[in-house]
Amino acid sequence: MKKFIITMASALVLAGCVSPDQRIANCTAKGVSYDTCYLSEQLRQQSINNASLSAAYANAASAKEKASKHAHHN
């Protein structure tokens, strides 16, 4: 499982090395309309933002839970 997570993280980092403009250019080079490629890029960025936000909420909830457990031990 750890190897899978490292592989996925590496893939995400490498995927981030291409600019949005380059991804759109690559998409249109395949014959897809600019509007469709642009929309796809916007959805990609939104999904990354949503994943980041979910992770932040999960981290905050975990921190709050740990803090309340520690408060009961004092």
C-alpha positions, 0 to 999 in steps of 0.5 A: 500500500505504501508503494502505491501511495508513493507511486501515485504521489510521484505521478501527481507531481510529474503531472503538475510539471505541465502548465495548463496552457500546455495541457490545453495545447496537447488536447487541441493537438488531438483534434478536440475543440478548444472549448472542450479542452479548456473545460476539461482543464477547469474541471481538473483544477477544480478537482485538485482544489476539492481534494486539497480542501477535503484533506484540509478538513480531514486534517482539521477534524483529526487535530480537533479530535486529538486536542479534545482527547488530550483535554480529557487527560489533563 
